[in-house]
Amino acid sequence: MPGKPGQAHLTFIQPLKLEWVEQALCRQHPDIDWFDTECGLMAAASICYRCPVKSECLDYAVETRAEDGIWAGLWGKQLEAMIDHRIRSRS
């Protein structure tokens, strides 16, 4: 689900009820484009690593099989591997 530059990715997740979103640190950083994995990764990752709902964020990424963006401090191949691992471990 693509985002708009400069908009925290959790501000436009509407379909699911996600109480944890209100506690997500990324909501406090609308200046970071959470879907631009070409730049700003270290800043985004440092925010994610301190986030009190990082686990819930990763759960959401797994449930929705997120392919784009930074979720729980992971992106690209790291995120894909974690999603695959979690899905396989459920079986």
C-alpha positions as CSV (number, residue, x, y, z in Angstrom):
1,M,0.0,0.0,0.0
2,P,1.9,3.1,-1.2
3,G,2.1,6.1,0.9
4,K,2.4,9.8,0.2
5,P,5.9,11.3,0.7
6,G,6.3,12.8,4.1
7,Q,3.3,10.9,5.6
8,A,3.7,8.3,8.3
9,H,2.5,5.0,6.9
10,L,0.2,4.3,9.8
11,T,-1.9,7.4,9.2
12,F,-3.8,5.9,6.3
13,I,-4.3,2.3,7.4
14,Q,-8.1,2.3,7.7
15,P,-9.5,-1.2,7.1
16,L,-8.4,-2.8,10.4
17,K,-8.9,-1.7,13.9
18,L,-5.5,-1.1,15.2
19,E,-5.5,0.3,18.7
20,W,-1.7,0.0,18.9
21,V,-1.3,2.5,16.1
22,E,-1.9,5.4,18.4
23,Q,1.3,4.5,20.3
24,A,3.5,4.1,17.2
25,L,6.4,6.4,17.2
26,C,6.3,6.8,13.4
27,R,3.1,8.8,13.9
28,Q,5.3,11.4,15.5
29,H,7.5,11.7,12.4
30,P,5.4,12.7,9.4
31,D,8.6,14.1,7.9
32,I,9.8,10.6,7.1
33,D,8.6,8.8,4.1
34,W,8.1,5.3,5.5
35,F,7.8,3.8,2.0
36,D,10.9,5.3,0.5
37,T,13.5,2.6,1.3
38,E,16.1,4.3,-0.8
39,C,16.8,7.1,1.7
40,G,16.4,7.8,5.4
41,L,16.6,4.2,6.4
42,M,18.8,4.7,9.4
43,A,16.6,7.5,10.8
44,A,13.5,5.3,10.3
45,A,15.1,2.2,11.7
46,S,16.3,4.0,14.9
47,I,12.7,5.2,15.5
48,C,11.3,1.7,14.9
49,Y,13.8,0.1,17.3
50,R,12.7,2.4,20.1
51,C,9.0,2.0,19.4
52,P,6.9,0.5,22.1
53,V,4.6,-1.3,19.6
54,K,7.3,-2.7,17.3
55,S,6.0,-6.2,17.9
56,E,2.4,-5.2,16.9
57,C,3.7,-3.5,13.9
58,L,5.5,-6.6,12.7
59,D,2.4,-8.7,13.4
60,Y,0.5,-6.3,11.2
61,A,3.1,-6.6,8.4
62,V,2.9,-10.4,8.6
63,E,-0.9,-10.5,8.6
64,T,-1.1,-8.1,5.6
65,R,2.0,-9.6,4.0
66,A,3.4,-6.1,3.6
67,E,5.7,-5.8,0.7
68,D,6.5,-2.1,0.7
69,G,7.8,0.3,3.3
70,I,9.5,0.0,6.7
71,W,7.7,-2.1,9.3
72,A,9.1,-2.7,12.8
73,G,12.5,-1.6,11.6
74,L,12.6,-4.1,8.7
75,W,12.3,-3.5,5.0
76,G,13.0,-5.3,1.7
77,K,14.6,-8.8,2.0
78,Q,14.7,-8.6,5.8
79,L,11.0,-7.9,6.0
80,E,10.2,-10.5,3.4
81,A,12.3,-13.1,5.3
82,M,10.6,-12.4,8.6
83,I,7.2,-12.6,7.1
84,D,8.0,-15.9,5.4
85,H,9.5,-17.2,8.7
86,R,6.5,-16.3,10.7
87,I,4.0,-17.7,8.2
88,R,5.9,-21.0,8.0
89,S,6.2,-21.3,11.8
90,R,2.4,-21.1,12.1
91,S,2.0,-24.3,10.0
